[in-house]
């Protein structure tokens, strides 16, 4: 199974407990970003342990939040351009669009 392929596979049953599976086209880049975020979280943990200045900790937490948002937007874009587009073209797509809107509602809270 390829790790990086252009486009987005439509979400489809994979026989897994989650019910759906998709191959992320930019998997390597996403994993690298997530590892960087893990490192940032470790840095924030160290700052708290070291009793660093609150504003410095909050600044780092803001950077972590921005990094997470960037990963989320990238995955959301892939989903919209691939899975959602295909669902709309192949079927009615109403359920998929409603699912997408639910995800967006959660993201903007």
N, C-alpha and C positions, 0 to 999 in steps of 0.2 A: 504494500500500500504506500503510495507516495506521500511525503510529508509536506511538500510545497507544490501546489498545482494552481494554474491560473483559474479564476472564476470560483464559483461556489457550488458545491454539490447540493442538490435539493435535500432537505431533511427527509429522511426515509426510515422506515422501521429497520432496526439493526438487530433485533432479537435480544437487546439488552434491557435492563430494568428501566432505563430512562425512556425507552420507546423510540427515540430518534437519535440519529447520528449524522454528523456532518464533518467533512474533512476541511479543516481551515486552510485556505490557500496560502496564508502568510504565517504558518505555524511557527517556523524558526524565529521570525522577528517577534511574534507575540510572546513566545517563551523567553526570549532574551529580555524583552521589556518587563515581563513579570518577575524575572530573576533580579533585575535592577530594582524593582519595587520592593522585593524581599530584602534586598540590601539596605534600601532606604529605611524600611521598618526596623531592621536591626540597628541602624544608626540612631533612630529615634528612641528605641529601647535603651540604648547605651546613654543617650543624653539624659533620660529620666533617671537612670541609675546614678549618673554622675551629678545629679542635681543641677543641671544646666539651666540657664535663664529661660523662663516660661516663653517669652516671645520667640526665642530661637527654636524652641521645640514646636511651637505653633506654626512657625514659618516652614519647618520641615514637614509637618503634618499637612500643610497646605500643598506642598510640592508632591507629596504622596497622593493626595486626593486628585490633583491634576493629572498625575501619571496614570492613575487608575481610570479616570475619566477618558483619557486618550485611548487606552486599550479598549474600553467599553465602546467608544464611538467607532473604532476600527472594526470591531466584531459586528456591531450593529449595521454598519455600512455594508459589510460583506453579506450579512443576512438579508438586508433589504434588496441589494442588487442581485443576489443569487436565489436564495430560498423563496423569498416573498415574490419576486418577479416571476419565478417559475410556477409557483402556486396560482398566481393570478392568471397566467397564460394558460395553464393546463386545466384549471377548474374555475369555480366561481371566485375563490380566494378570500371570501369574506372572513372566514375563521382565521386565516393566516394574518390578514390585516388587523383584525381585532387583537390577536396575540401580540403583534408588533406594537400596536398602540398601548397595550398593557405594559409591555417592557419599557416603552418610552415614558409612560406615566411613572413607573417605579424609578427610572433613572433621573427624572427631574425633581424628585422630592428632596 
